[in-house]
Amino acid sequence: MKRNRKTDKRIVYEVERTLELIEEPQSVSTDSYFYTRLKARMQNPGGKNLHKRSVISVLQPAFLFLLLAVNIFTVYYIFKQDSSAQAQQSFADEYNLVLNSTELFDITTQQEGE
């Protein structure tokens, strides 16, 4: 790779300028109310983010409820389409559930007959 003398001089100039900045630290001027605002921010850490936190605290349960409602609707819709005992049994087997629907119907029919 062929380098140009101008490029070399420019690189040397930038390196020297950077080294000068490191050797001579400069003080940074601040606004006259900087420390007052800093102290206030340290004493009240949630100032501006309080609104964001309240919105998130409301949206999280709402989203959870929506997700739960969609899941319930989906399970209901699946059972409505295929209400055969085999589909219900396969669902129960998948989630290790026990289906005792016949016992439930036996109890209700006994109560109705009495």
Secondary structure, 3 states (H helix, E strand, C coil): CCCCHHHHHHHHHHHHHHHHHHHCCCCCCCCCCHHHHHHHHHHCCCCCCHHHHHHHHHHHHHHHHHHHHHHHHHHHHHHHHCCCHHHHHHHHHHCCCCCCHHHHHHHHHHHHHC
